[in-house]
Amino acid sequence: MTMLSARLTKALAKGRVAPPPPTRLGLLEVLLRKRATAHAVGDLALEALLRDQIKWSLPVQCDGIERR
């Protein structure tokens, strides 16, 4: 069984609906994990999409003031 098959089997065993991440940090962790998986399997389109989502999820700082 390949690594991807094992991960998919594990994900299906946990159920399809996962609760949303409670924080911006939690969302960022999920997106980074998904991007790493897309990179590992060579899905360039998905990886690019996830990079855009990661940029969107990062906090923005202007003149020392953090905006969310």
QUIGIBEL-V524896 format. One record per backbone hydrogen bond with DSSP energy under -0.5 kcal/mol. NH is the residue of the N-H (numbers start at 1). CO is the residue of the C=O. If there is no record, write none. Layout:
NH/CO + NH/CO
//
This chain:
6/2 + 7/3 + 8/4 + 9/5 + 10/6 + 11/7 + 12/8 + 13/9 + 14/10 + 15/11 + 18/16 + 27/23 + 28/24 + 29/25 + 30/26 + 31/27 + 32/28 + 33/29 + 34/30 + 35/31 + 36/32 + 37/33 + 38/34 + 39/35 + 40/36 + 41/37 + 42/38 + 42/39 + 43/38 + 44/42 + 47/43 + 48/44 + 49/45 + 50/46 + 51/47 + 52/48 + 53/49 + 54/50 + 55/51 + 56/52 + 57/53 + 58/54 + 58/55 + 60/67 + 62/65 + 65/62 + 66/64 + 67/60
//
